[in-house]
C-alpha cells in the first residue's frame, strides 16, 4: 500500500508540474505535451509512455484497493468482536458505566463525591 501511495504522490507532483507549464505560455505547454507523446520515440510508439503510465496507474489503483481490503479484513479479524456488540461481561460494563456516570460530574464540576446521590 505504501509503494502504490508513493507512486500516486509522484504522479500528482509530475502532473502538477506539467499543468504549471501553462503559466509559461502556450508554446512551453505544447512542447511539454509533445515531449510526453514522443518520449523514447524510436523505442516506444507514439504516446507509448502515456499508455504505459495509464496501465501502471490502473494496476496500482487495484493493488492499492486490494491492500486496503486486506488490511481491513486483518484488522477486523484481530479485533475479534465488531464495534457496538455487547462484550462477554455485560455486568462489568454496567458497573463501569454506573461508576463513570457517578464520578463524571465530580471531575467536571468539582462537586464533592458526598454531595452526589445515585
N, C-alpha and C positions, 0 to 999 in steps of 0.2 A: 504494500500500500504506500509505503514511503517512496519507493522508486517511481511509481506512477505519479505520485504527488509532486515529486521534484520535476518530473518531465512536464507536468501541467504548468508549474510555475515558470519553467524555462520557456514553454510555448507562449504563455501570456506575455512574458517580457519581450520575446522576439516579435511577437505580433504587435505589441505596443510600439516597439522600435520602428517597425515597418509603417504603422499608421502615423507615427510622428513625422515621417518623411513628407507628408502632405504640407507640413508647415514650411518646408524648404522650397516648395513650389512644385508645379505640375511636372516639370522635367525630371526633378530628383525622384518624385514618386513613381513616374512611369519607368525610369531607369531601374529603380529597385524592383518593380514588378517584372520587368523584362529579365532582370538578372535571376530572379527566382524561377522563372519559366525555362531559362536556358542554362541553368547551373549544371555543370558537367555534361554539356550537350553531346559531345561525341560518345560518351559512355552511356548516359541516360537519354531517353527520348524527350521530346518537347514536353514540358510540365511533369517530367518524371519525378523530380524531387518532391513536388507538391503532392503527387499521388502517393508516394511513399510515406510522406508525413501524415496524410489523411488516414491511410490504413493503420499506421502505427498509433495514431491518436485514437481511433475507434477501438483497436485492440486493447490499448491501455485503459480506456474507459471501462471496457468489460472486465479487465483484470482488477481494476480499482473497485468496481461494484462487487465482484466475486470475493475479494479480500474483505470488504466491508461486511458482507453477509456472513462470511466465515468467522470473523471476529465477533459479530453479533451473536451467532449461534454458540460460539465458545464461551462468551460471557454469560449467556443465558444458562448454559449447562453448568458452569462453575458456580453461579449464584444459587442454584437449586430452585427454591420456590420463587414464583413470579411476584412482582411487586403487587401489593394490595391484597394478597392472600393471607388468611389468618395463619399465624405461626402454630407450632406444636403446643405451646404453653399459653393458652388464652388467659388463664388465671393470673399468671405473672404479668402479662400485658395489661390486664385490667388494673392490677395493683400499681404498675408503673404509671399508667395514665392517671390514676387517682392521686398518686404522690405528686406528679407534675402539676395537676390542677390545684392541689392543695398548697404547694410551695411556690408556684409561679408568682402569685400576687405579692408574696413576701419579698421576692427578689426584684420585682419590677417597681413596686411602690413603697418599699422599705416599711412594710407593715409587720409588726412583730408576730411570730407564729402563734402566740397565745391569743391574739385578737381575731384570728381566723376561725370560723366554725364550719364544720362539714355539712 
